[in-house]
Amino acid sequence: MGNRTQAQRDAITVEIGYALVTGVLLAVGLFVLCAAPVLVLGLGGGAARGVLVVAATAAGLGFLTRVARVLWRFGAGADAGRPDAAAGRPGRPGRTGPDS
């Protein structure tokens, strides 16, 4: 892990908060979208229960996927501030490279 500056710790905290908030919003949206047939069609009994299980599953998977994706992308860009991390990347602004 190494030593992190206060700015780096703050950035991680903000990114985790962002991931959780957007994950919850996505989960709520997916649940409402998937559970809408229960309200619109007036389903009852086993059909309603099945639709709600599918809605809850979709919401949970959406939440987990969103949080993982946001944090994965943040972690992949965390090394960008290190001078040795950018050395092998041709095509950076101000540099010429065979793929630019």
BELDA-V690748 format. One record per pair of residues at least 6 apart in sequence whose ideal C-beta (glycine too) atoms are under 7 Angstrom apart, sorted by the first residue. I is the first residue (numbers start at 1). GAP is how many residues later the second one is. Records with the same first field share a line. If there is no record, write none. Layout:
I: GAP / GAP
//
This chain:
15: 55 / 56 / 59
18: 52
19: 47 / 48 / 51 / 52
20: 47
22: 44 / 48
23: 40 / 43 / 44
24: 39
26: 36 / 37 / 40
27: 32 / 33 / 35 / 36
30: 28 / 29 / 32
31: 24 / 25 / 28
34: 20 / 21 / 24
35: 16 / 17 / 20
37: 6 / 14
38: 10 / 13 / 14
43: 8
79: 6
80: 6
86: 6
90: 7 / 8 / 9 / 10
91: 6 / 8 / 9
//
